[in-house]
Each structure stands twice: as C-alpha cells, then as structure tokens.
C-alpha cells in the first residue's frame, strides 16, 4: 500500500469530511457499510448557514422552561447586585478607618449611626461600624453564593432537559426514516449528531448563554455604579472599551480559525487511530505496519503544528487583555489620585472605582471569546435539525389493512396471512433513470421455496428489500394473498416477514434476550424451542452461562456460525409466514453450513421462503430457481429443469462459469 498524502488523509479522516471511512489498503473496515467511522470527541466547527431559523428553533425547545429561565434571570440580577454592592462597600471600609474622611461619606454610617459627626466618631464607634460593615458584606456575599448556585443548578436542568428532548426527537426521527437514508449516511455521521453536535448545544445553553447574560447584566450594573461613584473616571474607562473590543475580536477570530484547524486535525488523528486499531489484523496480514506508522506520523505532525498555533492564540488572549486592562487601570488610578488631591474625591471611592474598572473589562473580553462557541453550537444545531427535517417513510394509506399477528389462529385481529406472494411486472431503481430491476414477474405459493441466483448487482437483494417495503417500486405491483402490499399497514407487513441476512447483528445482552428480539412477548420456553429449531440449543448449553451468556461487541465471543444460528433462532421465534434468507451461509465453513442448513430446513417448513445464495448446492431443493442478470430474469425453473436447459444455471452449477 503506497503512502497517501497528508491532504488525502485529512480529507478521508477529518471530522469535517463526509468521505466514507475505508480500511487499510482502501478496503472497507470491519464495521462494513454504515459501520463506525470518524473521530469521537472532535467538536463541530464552522458557522450555521441560517442562524436566524436555527436560533428560533432552539428557542422553541428552551421556551418550554421559560419560567425556570425567568427565575434564573432574577437570580443573575440578584447575584450581580450582590457583586457590585459588595464591591461598593469597600468604600465604606476604607472611609471608616481613614480618620481624615468625614463619617457622613459612609453609606452604612449614615444608616446605622445617623448622629455620627467628625467630632463624635471616635475609635470605638469606628470599630463598631466596621463590624457592622463586615456583617453586611458577609450577608451580601452569602446571598451572592446562594443565587449563583441556584442559577447554575436551574440552568443545568434547563440545558440537560433541552438536550434530552433534542436527542429523543432526533432518535425518534431516525426510527421513522426510510432505509434509503441510512444507505446514504454512515453510522459515524449520524452518531456525531448525538454526541459532538448536541454536546456543543448543551455547552452553549448551560455555560455560554449564562455567561453572556450574566456578563451583560454585570456590565450594565458596573457601569451604573461607576457613574454613581465618579462620572469623570467613568468617561476615561469607557474610552478604552473600543480598544478592548477590537483587540479581543481580532484575537478571537485568529484563535477560532486555528482552533477549527486543530479540531479537524484531531478528528483526522482519532479517525485514523480508530480505523487502524479496528483493522489491525488486516494491517498485519498485508504487512502495512510501516506505511501506517508513516501516515500516522504525518497526521500527528500536522496536528502538533496546528495545536501550537491554536493554543498560542488561545493562551495569548488572557495576557494581552490583562495587560491592556492594567494600563487602563493605571491611567484611571493616576487620574483618580489627582482628583483625590485637588477635587476632594475620597480614597475609598478611588479604590472602589479602580475595582469596578477591572470588572468592567472582564465581561467585554468574555463576550468576545464566547462568539466562536455560539457559532459552533448553532452549526451543530443546524446539522441536528437537518436530520430531523428528513422526510420519514411514507404514511400508510388511510384505509390500510391490518394483519393478524403472525401466530394468530383466527382473523379477529385483521387479515390472516397465508403467504402467497406475486411480483407482477415490477421495475425499480435506486436512482432515477438507473433501473436495477426490469419488469420482474414471479409467484410463490404459500409454503414454497423460491431461490434467486445471479451475479453481484443483479438485483437479488433488491427484490427482498421491495418485499419489505424498505423501498417502494416504480412500476408494477407486489401482492401478498392477492392484496397489494401498499394496502397493508407497513408495520404489520414487516412483522410477517422474517429475514436471515449474511451480516448478523447481535445486541448487547444475553443470548435469551437476543433471540427474543424476534418476538418480545415470547416466553423462555418458546425461545428455547426456537433455538432447538435453529440447531443452536446444543452450542448454547455448552457456554458457561447457557442462555444467560452475555454478548457484547456484536457477539464477538461467538463464532460466525454460532452468531448465524442465533439469527436463525430469532427468525424462527417470529413465526412469520414469509421468510427471506439472504446468503445466510456464504461466510461460514462447510461443516458449520450443514448445521445452519439443518436449522434453516426446519425454519422453512410451512413458510413461503425466498433464498439468495452463491452456493448453488443450497438451492437444489427449491420449488423454483430464478436466474437474474442485469435486473432481469433470464432463466426460471427447478434444479433439474435448469440443468436440462444447458444455459446460465447449467454453466454455473457445472463450474464452466463462475458468479461475478
């Protein structure tokens, strides 16, 4: 495998890329189509395309908790008042202990000792007044601590409830989307909506929005107190605001750009690590360790360079803004000192104002730094809403027919299904103008076994997808028991069709739970009987915990054949009258195949069965065999009839030609 360029690696593995994740050497990784891909934990970047619409939609989620948000705003206001009031009382502390300052200039002295004058305000009364100030300060800061805690707690519940609702709505929408959508969007892309994108929304609601609102209230409150303390010093401080804003904005833009590049590089590194570790056996089999090391070194070096730039600009913001604040502080203190000397301004007032001048610059800097987070969160929200806005599967017809449960003995709960299936002149294409099936006609009587044989891409699996209404046909009609399948309720239709696929999927849970997935209300005895039908009971009982054996990692602790037997048991439990076997034995050895075939023979008994197989030995006993090529049936008949024809099936069976 030739070493790929850095640009190609970044495009393939970056979180911003939509290129599907390929395994080493350009091969699909173990996850297969729709398997895991892309980084975990990389933050979404970029700006939303329609900020106003996204904000309005987010607000509709948050507005449900408007009363809590109103209470949060009240707590923010109280917290800000406590902060500025506590700072202002520093003036009284200084003025009380400054013998040169008249007691009338102290707010609390006038409040608690209205009779105090310069003549009778002795040391004892000053100490008493100082104690009162300390108690008042303690009460104010206690209120500030409590309101800060309550505001944080309430905002946390708002953000978590909002993101919970977003995740629920997103997940529920996914359940309603057609199979076509999942064919076109990989698992990694969809997973990033639940993790990265919603995480940034949570951060924005819980921290960023709170910080912005609190900062704005603090800014206004501080400005009011500065004006109350000294108008001239306030004017000097305000002069520096544009300088703070411009500098902060410039650094934030630089930082945001390099931060985005850093996250993309981090995503590429994470994606490459994930895929290489997952496909480690493939890497070793083809001796690509050295190439992987070189490619990873290239990605790692690139990430290091971008992290240096991102962290430099991210780290330089604080020192630069602090030093600018110190310059403004020095100028303010100098002018304030002159006012104390020549204009009768008190030292306590100067100390308080200098403190306010420092507080005044902080919200401005904070607001500038939060904008990139807001844009990132809105971009993530837009991606989440894009998935939510996808068209769901077409609704059932208003007069759609219900079906009786697959194991029902009567038709009291709907139409009882026998399993007669007819495809009449069916045509279909996944893309407009590119037909996959062309005028397919066939029938299967209840209990018959119909086999499909043909090259890859001939349309075999497509037929079974149409039978389940994963896709709707373009022309023709498909009927079950004489009724167009579009006239049945979709959920009922699918509950009457069991599928055993080549690629099995087992869920995290016990073997008992995985088999019961075929029918959730099945008893333990029915599950065990289904396992016996599938020839899975014997191997299950040899496991340490039998049916309670825990499966993880898609059943990684089982062999491929054992996993397939569980899949067959799941289908057996469903009692569906129609069965689809899609190359169910293509990836197992001959000995295991015999066990699986025994299970499938019992499974197919009294069921209408459609079999797709590459191994022609598995379809010899089919009632009818359809040979497909380029979306058309070129031969049909049973095993003996097709051999007698001496055509395509004869060539495949005798080995004169092989399937493509």
C-alpha positions in Angstrom: 0.0 0.0 0.0 1.5 3.3 -1.1 1.7 6.0 1.5 -1.1 8.5 1.0 -0.5 12.2 1.0 -1.3 14.4 4.1 -4.1 16.1 2.1 -5.7 12.8 1.2 -5.5 11.6 4.8 -7.0 14.8 6.1 -9.9 14.7 3.6 -10.6 11.0 4.4 -10.4 11.0 8.2 -11.2 14.6 9.2 -14.5 15.1 11.1 -15.4 17.7 8.5 -15.2 15.2 5.7 -18.1 13.2 4.5 -15.9 10.6 2.7 -16.7 7.2 3.9 -14.1 5.5 6.1 -12.2 2.8 4.3 -10.0 0.2 5.8 -6.2 -0.1 5.3 -5.4 -0.5 1.7 -8.6 1.1 0.6 -10.7 -1.9 1.9 -13.9 -1.4 3.9 -13.2 -1.7 7.6 -14.7 -4.4 9.8 -17.7 -2.2 10.5 -18.8 -2.6 6.9 -21.2 -0.1 5.3 -22.6 2.1 7.9 -20.0 1.0 10.4 -18.2 3.2 12.8 -16.1 5.9 11.3 -14.7 9.3 12.0 -13.5 10.7 15.3 -15.1 10.5 18.6 -15.0 13.7 20.6 -14.0 16.2 17.9 -16.0 19.3 18.2 -18.1 20.5 15.2 -16.7 23.6 13.5 -17.9 26.2 11.1 -20.8 28.7 11.1 -24.5 27.9 10.6 -26.0 28.7 7.1 -29.2 30.1 8.5 -28.6 31.4 12.0 -32.0 33.1 12.5 -34.0 29.9 11.7 -31.7 27.8 13.9 -32.0 30.2 16.8 -35.8 30.3 16.5 -36.0 26.6 16.5 -33.6 26.2 19.5 -35.6 28.8 21.4 -38.8 26.7 20.8 -37.1 23.9 22.7 -35.8 26.2 25.5 -39.1 28.1 25.8 -40.8 25.1 27.4 -38.7 26.1 30.5 -39.3 29.8 30.3 -40.4 30.1 34.0 -37.2 28.5 35.1 -35.2 30.8 32.8 -37.1 33.8 34.2 -36.1 32.7 37.8 -32.5 32.2 36.5 -32.6 35.8 35.2 -33.8 37.0 38.6 -31.0 35.1 40.4 -28.5 36.6 37.9 -29.7 40.0 38.7 -29.5 39.4 42.4 -26.0 37.9 42.0 -24.9 41.0 40.0 -26.4 43.4 42.6 -24.6 41.5 45.4 -21.3 41.7 43.4 -21.4 45.4 42.7 -22.9 46.2 46.2 -20.1 44.2 47.9 -17.5 46.0 45.9 -19.0 49.3 46.7 -19.0 48.6 50.5 -15.2 48.5 50.2 -15.5 52.3 50.0 -17.1 52.4 53.5 -14.4 50.1 54.9 -11.7 52.4 53.8 -13.5 55.6 54.7 -14.4 54.3 58.2 -10.7 53.6 59.0 -9.5 56.8 57.3 -9.5 59.4 60.1 -9.3 62.2 57.6 -12.6 61.3 56.0 -15.9 62.6 57.4 -18.3 59.8 58.6 -21.1 61.4 56.6 -19.4 60.0 53.4 -20.1 56.4 54.5 -23.5 55.0 53.5 -23.7 52.5 56.3 -22.5 55.0 58.9 -25.4 57.3 57.9 -27.8 54.3 58.0 -26.8 52.8 61.4 -25.3 55.8 63.1 -27.2 58.9 61.8 -25.9 61.0 64.7 -22.2 60.4 63.8 -20.1 63.5 63.1 -16.5 64.2 62.7 -16.4 65.3 66.3 -18.0 62.2 68.0 -16.9 59.5 65.6 -14.2 58.1 67.8 -12.2 54.8 67.5 -14.8 52.8 69.4 -17.6 53.8 67.1 -15.4 53.3 64.1 -14.7 49.7 65.2 -18.4 49.1 65.8 -19.2 50.5 62.4 -16.5 48.3 60.8 -18.1 45.2 62.4 -21.4 46.2 61.0 -19.9 46.6 57.5 -18.3 43.1 57.8 -21.6 41.5 58.8 -23.4 43.3 55.9 -20.7 42.2 53.5 -21.0 38.6 54.7 -24.8 38.7 54.2 -24.4 40.1 50.8 -21.8 37.6 49.6 -23.9 34.8 51.2 -26.8 35.8 49.1 -24.5 36.0 46.1 -23.2 32.5 46.7 -26.8 31.1 47.1 -28.1 32.8 44.0 -25.1 31.8 41.9 -25.7 28.1 43.0 -29.4 28.3 42.3 -28.9 29.9 38.9 -26.3 27.3 37.9 -28.5 24.4 39.1 -31.6 25.7 37.3 -29.7 26.4 34.1 -28.2 22.9 34.3 -31.6 21.3 34.4 -32.8 23.5 31.5 -29.8 22.6 29.3 -30.0 18.9 30.2 -33.8 18.7 29.7 -33.4 20.6 26.4 -30.7 18.3 25.1 -32.6 15.2 26.3 -35.6 16.4 24.2 -33.3 17.0 21.3 -31.8 13.6 21.5 -35.3 12.0 21.9 -36.6 13.9 18.9 -33.6 13.0 16.8 -33.7 9.3 17.7 -37.4 9.1 17.1 -37.0 10.7 13.7 -34.3 8.2 12.9 -36.7 5.4 13.6 -39.1 6.8 11.1 -36.6 7.4 8.3 -36.5 5.1 5.3 -33.7 2.6 4.7 -32.6 4.8 1.7 -31.5 7.4 4.2 -29.3 5.0 6.1 -27.8 3.7 2.8 -26.7 7.3 2.0 -25.5 8.3 5.5 -23.0 6.3 7.5 -23.3 5.4 11.2 -20.4 7.7 12.1 -22.1 10.8 10.6 -25.3 10.1 12.5 -23.6 9.3 15.7 -21.8 12.7 15.6 -25.2 14.4 15.7 -26.0 12.7 19.0 -22.6 13.3 20.5 -20.5 16.2 19.2 -23.3 18.4 17.9 -25.7 18.0 20.8 -22.7 18.4 23.3 -21.9 21.8 21.9 -25.6 22.8 22.2 -25.6 21.7 25.8 -22.4 23.7 26.4 -23.9 26.8 24.8 -27.1 26.7 26.8 -25.6 25.8 30.1 -22.4 27.9 30.1 -22.1 30.2 27.2 -25.6 31.7 27.2 -25.5 32.0 31.0 -22.1 33.7 30.8 -23.3 36.1 28.1 -26.4 37.2 30.0 -24.6 37.4 33.3 -21.8 39.4 31.6 -24.3 41.8 30.1 -26.0 42.3 33.5 -22.7 42.8 35.2 -21.6 45.2 32.5 -24.7 47.4 33.0 -24.5 47.1 36.8 -20.9 48.0 36.9 -21.3 51.0 34.6 -24.2 52.3 36.7 -22.0 52.1 39.9 -19.1 53.7 38.1 -21.2 56.6 37.1 -22.6 56.8 40.6 -19.0 56.8 42.1 -17.4 59.3 39.6 -18.5 60.5 36.2 -15.1 61.7 35.0 -13.3 58.5 35.8 -16.1 56.6 34.1 -15.6 58.6 30.9 -11.9 57.7 31.0 -12.6 54.0 31.4 -15.3 53.9 28.6 -12.7 55.3 26.2 -10.8 52.0 26.4 -13.9 49.9 25.6 -13.5 50.1 21.8 -9.8 49.2 22.1 -10.7 46.2 24.3 -13.4 45.0 21.9 -11.3 45.4 18.7 -8.3 43.6 20.2 -10.4 40.8 21.7 -12.3 40.4 18.4 -9.1 40.2 16.4 -7.5 37.6 18.7 -10.8 35.6 18.9 -11.0 35.4 15.1 -7.5 34.2 14.8 -8.0 31.8 17.7 -11.2 30.5 16.2 -9.6 29.8 12.8 -6.7 27.9 14.3 -9.0 26.1 16.8 -11.1 24.9 13.9 -8.0 23.6 12.1 -6.8 21.9 15.3 -10.1 20.1 15.7 -10.1 19.0 12.1 -6.6 17.7 12.6 -7.6 16.0 15.9 -10.5 14.4 14.1 -8.2 13.0 11.4 -5.8 11.5 14.0 -8.7 10.0 16.0 -10.3 8.6 12.9 -7.1 7.1 11.7 -6.3 5.5 15.1 -9.9 4.1 15.4 -9.8 2.5 11.9 -6.2 1.2 12.2 -6.9 -0.4 15.6 -10.2 -1.9 14.4 -8.5 -3.3 11.3 -5.2 -4.3 13.0 -5.5 -7.9 11.7 -5.8 -6.6 8.1 -2.8 -4.3 8.6 -0.7 -7.2 9.9 -1.8 -9.7 7.2 -0.7 -7.3 4.4 2.4 -6.1 6.3 1.3 -2.4 6.2 2.6 -1.5 9.6 5.4 0.7 8.3 3.1 2.6 6.0 0.6 3.1 8.8 3.3 4.4 11.0 4.4 6.9 8.3 0.9 8.1 7.7 0.1 8.5 11.3 3.4 10.4 11.8 2.3 12.7 9.1 -1.1 13.3 10.6 0.4 13.7 14.1 2.9 16.2 13.0 0.2 18.2 11.3 -1.9 18.2 14.5 1.1 19.3 16.6 1.7 22.3 14.3 -2.0 23.3 14.4 -2.2 22.8 18.1 0.8 25.1 18.7 -0.9 27.9 16.7 -4.3 27.3 18.3 -3.1 27.2 21.8 -0.8 30.2 21.3 -3.6 32.4 20.2 -5.9 30.9 22.8 -3.3 31.5 25.5 -2.3 34.9 24.5 -5.8 36.4 24.8 -5.7 36.5 28.6 -2.2 38.1 29.0 -2.9 40.7 26.3 -6.3 41.7 27.6 -5.0 41.7 31.2 -2.1 44.0 30.3 -4.4 46.3 28.5 -6.6 46.3 31.5 -3.6 47.1 33.7 -2.7 50.0 31.5 -6.3 51.3 31.7 -6.2 50.6 35.5 -3.0 52.6 35.9 -4.3 55.6 34.0 -7.6 55.5 35.9 -5.8 55.3 39.2 -3.5 58.1 38.3 -6.3 60.4 37.3 -8.3 59.3 40.4 -5.3 60.2 42.6 -5.2 63.7 41.2 -8.9 64.0 41.9 -8.3 63.0 45.5 -5.6 65.7 45.8 -7.3 68.5 44.1 -11.1 67.8 43.8 -11.9 66.3 47.2 -12.5 62.8 45.9 -12.3 60.3 48.7 -9.7 57.5 48.8 -12.4 54.8 49.4 -14.2 56.0 46.2 -11.0 55.8 44.2 -10.3 52.2 45.5 -13.9 51.1 44.6 -13.7 52.7 41.2 -10.4 51.0 40.4 -12.0 47.7 41.3 -15.0 48.5 39.0 -12.7 49.4 36.2 -11.2 45.9 36.3 -14.7 44.3 36.5 -15.9 46.4 33.6 -13.3 45.0 31.1 -13.9 41.3 32.0 -17.5 40.9 30.5 -16.4 42.6 27.3 -13.5 40.2 26.9 -15.7 37.2 27.9 -18.4 38.1 25.3 -15.8 38.3 22.6 -14.4 34.9 23.4 -17.8 33.2 23.6 -18.8 34.0 20.0 -16.9 31.2 18.4 -18.6 28.7 20.8 -22.0 30.1 19.9 -21.4 29.8 16.1 -20.1 26.3 16.6 -23.2 25.3 18.7 -25.6 26.8 16.1 -23.8 25.0 13.3 -24.2 21.8 15.3 -27.9 22.5 16.0 -28.4 23.1 12.3 -26.9 19.7 11.5 -29.2 18.1 14.1 -32.3 19.9 12.6 -31.3 18.8 9.1 -31.6 15.2 10.1 -34.9 15.9 11.9 -36.3 17.6 8.8 -35.7 14.5 6.6 -38.8 13.0 5.1 -40.0 9.9 7.0 -41.3 6.8 5.4 -44.5 7.4 3.5 -47.5 7.1 5.8 -49.8 4.1 5.5 -52.9 4.6 3.3 -55.9 5.9 5.3 -57.7 2.6 4.7 -54.6 0.4 5.1 -55.5 -3.2 6.1 -54.3 -4.6 9.4 -52.8 -8.1 9.6 -53.4 -10.6 12.3 -50.4 -11.4 14.5 -48.1 -14.0 12.8 -49.0 -16.7 15.3 -52.8 -15.9 15.4 -55.2 -18.8 14.9 -58.1 -16.6 13.8 -58.5 -13.4 11.7 -60.3 -11.5 14.5 -57.4 -9.0 14.7 -57.0 -8.5 11.0 -56.5 -10.4 7.8 -54.8 -13.8 8.3 -51.8 -14.2 6.0 -51.1 -17.5 4.2 -48.0 -16.4 2.3 -48.9 -16.3 -1.4 -46.5 -13.8 -3.0 -46.7 -12.4 -6.5 -44.5 -9.9 -8.3 -46.2 -8.6 -11.4 -44.1 -6.6 -13.9 -42.0 -4.9 -11.2 -39.4 -2.3 -12.1 -37.3 -0.3 -9.7 -34.2 1.8 -9.5 -32.4 3.3 -6.5 -31.6 6.4 -8.6 -33.8 8.0 -11.3 -33.0 6.7 -14.8 -30.9 3.8 -13.4 -33.1 0.8 -13.2 -32.0 -2.2 -11.0 -35.0 -4.4 -11.7 -36.7 -4.5 -15.1 -40.2 -6.0 -15.5 -39.8 -8.8 -12.9 -42.7 -11.2 -12.7 -42.8 -14.3 -10.4 -45.0 -16.0 -7.9 -44.6 -18.1 -4.8 -47.4 -20.2 -3.4 -47.7 -20.5 0.4 -45.1 -22.8 1.7 -43.0 -22.8 -1.4 -39.2 -22.1 -1.6 -38.1 -19.7 -4.3 -34.3 -19.2 -4.9 -32.5 -16.3 -6.6 -29.2 -16.9 -8.3 -27.1 -14.3 -10.2 -24.0 -12.1 -10.2 -23.4 -9.4 -7.7 -25.6 -6.4 -8.5 -28.1 -8.5 -10.5 -30.9 -7.3 -8.2 -31.4 -10.4 -5.9 -31.3 -8.5 -2.6 -33.3 -5.6 -4.1 -36.3 -7.9 -4.6 -36.4 -8.8 -0.9 -36.0 -5.1 0.0 -39.1 -4.3 -2.1 -41.0 -7.1 -0.4 -40.4 -5.5 3.0 -41.3 -2.1 1.5 -37.9 -0.8 2.5 -38.3 0.9 -0.9 -41.4 1.3 -3.0 -41.5 0.1 -6.5 -41.5 2.4 -9.5 -43.8 0.2 -11.7 -45.8 -2.9 -11.4 -47.3 -4.4 -8.2 -46.3 -6.8 -5.4 -49.1 -8.7 -3.7 -49.4 -11.0 -0.7 -52.5 -13.2 -0.7 -53.8 -11.1 -3.6 -53.6 -7.7 -1.9 -51.1 -5.0 -2.9 -48.5 -4.7 -0.1 -49.0 -1.0 -0.2 -52.5 -1.6 1.1 -51.3 -3.3 4.2 -50.0 -1.4 7.3 -46.3 -1.2 7.0 -45.5 -2.4 10.5 -47.9 -5.4 10.2 -46.3 -6.3 6.8 -42.8 -6.4 8.2 -43.9 -8.4 11.2 -45.0 -11.1 8.8 -41.6 -11.3 7.0 -38.6 -12.8 8.9 -35.1 -12.2 7.5 -31.8 -14.0 8.0 -29.0 -11.9 6.5 -25.4 -12.7 5.7 -24.3 -10.0 8.1 -25.7 -10.8 11.5 -26.3 -8.2 14.2 -26.4 -9.1 17.8 -27.3 -6.6 20.6 -25.5 -6.2 23.9 -27.4 -8.5 26.2 -27.9 -12.2 26.9 -28.4 -14.9 24.3 -32.0 -15.2 25.6 -32.7 -11.5 25.0 -31.1 -11.6 21.5 -33.3 -14.5 20.4 -36.4 -12.9 22.0 -35.8 -9.8 19.8 -37.7 -11.8 17.1 -40.9 -11.6 19.3 -40.6 -9.6 22.5 -43.5 -11.3 24.2 -42.2 -14.8 23.8 -41.8 -17.0 26.8 -38.4 -18.6 27.8 -39.8 -22.0 26.7 -40.6 -20.5 23.2 -37.1 -19.0 23.0 -35.5 -22.4 23.8 -37.8 -24.1 21.3 -36.7 -21.6 18.6 -33.1 -22.3 19.4 -33.7 -26.0 19.0 -35.4 -25.4 15.7 -32.3 -23.4 14.5 -29.9 -26.1 15.8 -28.5 -23.6 18.2 -29.5 -25.2 21.5 -26.6 -27.6 21.8 -23.9 -24.9 21.5 -25.7 -22.5 23.8 -25.9 -25.1 26.5 -22.1 -25.6 26.2 -21.5 -22.0 27.1 -20.6 -21.1 30.7 -24.0 -19.4 31.4 -26.1 -21.0 28.7 -29.0 -18.8 27.6 -27.9 -16.1 30.1 -24.4 -15.8 28.5 -23.8 -12.1 28.0 -23.0 -10.9 24.4 -21.0 -7.8 23.8 -19.4 -6.2 20.8 -21.9 -7.7 18.3 -21.3 -11.2 19.7 -17.5 -11.1 19.3 -17.2 -14.0 21.8 -19.0 -16.3 19.3 -18.0 -17.8 16.0 -19.6 -16.6 12.8 -21.6 -19.8 12.5 -22.9 -19.5 16.1 -23.9 -15.9 15.5 -25.8 -17.0 12.4 -27.6 -19.8 14.3 -28.8 -17.2 16.8 -30.0 -15.1 13.9 -32.0 -18.1 12.5 -33.4 -18.8 16.0 -34.6 -15.2 16.2 -36.3 -15.6 12.8 -37.9 -18.9 14.0 -39.3 -17.2 17.1 -41.1 -14.6 15.0 -43.4 -17.2 13.4 -43.6 -15.0 10.3 -45.3 -16.9 7.4 -42.8 -15.4 4.9 -39.0 -15.9 5.2 -36.1 -14.3 3.5 -32.6 -15.9 3.6 -30.0 -13.6 2.1 -26.8 -15.5 1.6 -27.1 -16.8 5.2 -24.3 -19.4 4.8 -21.9 -17.6 2.5 -19.4 -16.7 5.2 -19.2 -20.0 7.2 -17.3 -23.2 6.6 -18.8 -26.3 5.1 -19.3 -28.2 8.5 -21.0 -25.1 10.0 -23.0 -24.7 6.9 -24.6 -28.2 7.4 -25.7 -27.2 10.9 -27.1 -24.0 9.6 -28.9 -25.7 6.8 -30.5 -28.2 9.2 -31.8 -25.2 11.2 -33.0 -23.5 8.1 -34.8 -26.6 6.8 -36.8 -26.7 10.0 -37.3 -22.9 9.8 -38.6 -23.0 6.3 -41.2 -25.7 6.9 -44.6 -24.4 6.1 -43.3 -20.9 5.3 -43.0 -19.1 2.0 -39.3 -18.7 1.6 -37.1 -16.6 -0.7 -33.4 -17.7 -0.7 -30.5 -15.8 -2.1 -27.4 -17.9 -2.4 -24.0 -18.0 -4.1 -23.5 -21.7 -3.2 -25.9 -23.4 -5.6 -25.9 -26.6 -3.6 -28.1 -24.8 -1.1 -30.9 -24.2 -3.6 -31.2 -27.6 -5.3 -34.4 -28.5 -3.5 -36.1 -25.1 -4.2 -39.5 -25.3 -5.9 -38.3 -22.7 -8.4 -35.0 -21.0 -9.1 -34.8 -17.6 -10.7 -31.5 -16.7 -12.5 -31.1 -12.9 -12.6 -28.7 -10.9 -14.7 -28.7 -7.1 -15.1 -32.1 -6.8 -13.3 -33.9 -9.3 -15.5 -34.9 -13.0 -15.0 -33.1 -14.8 -17.8 -34.0 -18.4 -16.6 -36.5 -19.9 -14.3 -37.4 -23.5 -13.3 -36.4 -26.1 -10.7 -33.0 -27.6 -10.5 -33.5 -30.4 -13.0 -35.3 -28.2 -15.5 -32.5 -25.6 -15.4 -29.8 -28.2 -15.9 -31.7 -29.6 -18.8 -31.8 -26.1 -20.4 -27.9 -26.1 -20.5 -27.9 -22.3 -20.0 -26.5 -19.9 -17.5 -27.5 -22.0 -14.4 -26.0 -25.2 -16.0 -22.7 -23.3 -16.6 -22.7 -22.1 -13.0 -23.6 -25.4 -11.5 -21.1 -27.4 -13.5 -18.3 -24.9 -12.9 -17.9 -23.8 -16.6 -18.5 -20.3 -15.4 -18.4 -18.5 -12.1 -20.5 -15.9 -10.5 -19.1 -12.4 -10.9 
